[in-house]
Amino acid sequence: MNAVLFAATVLIWGTTWIAIAFEVGPVPVLVSVFYRFAAAAAILLVALAATGRLRVPPRRDQPFVLAQALCLFCCNFICFYAAAGRLPSGLISVVFSLSTIFNAVGARVFFGAPITGRTVGAAALGVAGLALLFGRDAAAGLSGDAPTGLGLALLGTLFFSLGNMLSRRNSAAGVTPVTATAWGMLYGALALLGLVALTRTPVVAPPDARYVAALLYLAAVGSVVGFTAYLSLVARIGSTKAAYATVLFPVVALALSTVFEGYRWHWTGFVGLALTLAGNVVVFTGAAPRAPSPAAPALVPRPR
């Protein structure tokens, strides 16, 4: 069963990037992200209510759940969707995999966790990998879309990691990840709707069957099933081992990008991917195999 959950997590989260790329086009980014999380929130809230597991976070925790929602189900995806119009989806997944290193820095800033030499080395590998992956595009001219896409992907990863910090705080306060995610998706959808109204962004209906299929996949499978599979894996084998799944996401995403988006490989890309993945492996292998304390739950990447 553990192998099935692990494989499901890697395949689901590894394929969400190409589904995001399929949504890029006539529908504005804000509207596409709103569609996704409005649908995901409806699915998850109804499922929890039907099974008697729906809980409302205490009033004292609501501001932190809202902040988590803005980071994990709003701002980061605005950046990722905007980046998808400028970069192959597989490269965005590589940037996102650096969230493990961002998390290590965030844990130091917000919770006083030490930054080890292993973490610094992993960061160096990650930066070197990104330089090789994006260097040829950047050298071709800074006026291109690649540098902007890279910046947006990095900003989205930063928001994602900040959401992880808030998730850690909420878990320590007794708000379960499922509860925070269900309400967070709703709050994120409402925030996105507010941005749509504030910016007077035109609400465009899904233009074709491919867009609808990608939307349903992202909402039901990518956001709900993927999250449930990952949480089940964490409960069975622990967060440290389960987090190894994030190392494999870019492999799946880049393979799909090669097939569907015509991503062209160069030797620098292979080396850059290897270095970036190696940085993530170094971070994970540096964690001690012990159970997290109730007061400071393990920090784990949230699903895509």
Secondary structure, 3 states (H helix, E strand, C coil): CHHHHHHHHHHHHHHHHHHHHHHCCCCCHHHHHHHHHHHHHHHHHHHHHHCCCCCCCCHHHHHHHHHHHHHHHHHHHHHHHHHHCCCCHHHHHHHHHCHHHHHHHHHHHHHCCCCCHHHHHHHHHHHHHHHHHHHHHHHCCCCCHHHHHHHHHHHHHHHHHHHHHHHHHHHHCCCCHHHHHHHHHHHHHHHHHHHHHHCCCCCCCCCCHHHHHHHHHHHHHHHHHHHHHHHHHHHHHCHHHHCCHHHHHHHHHHHHHHHHCCCCCCHHHHHHHHHHHHHHHHHHHCCCCCCCECCECCCCCCCC
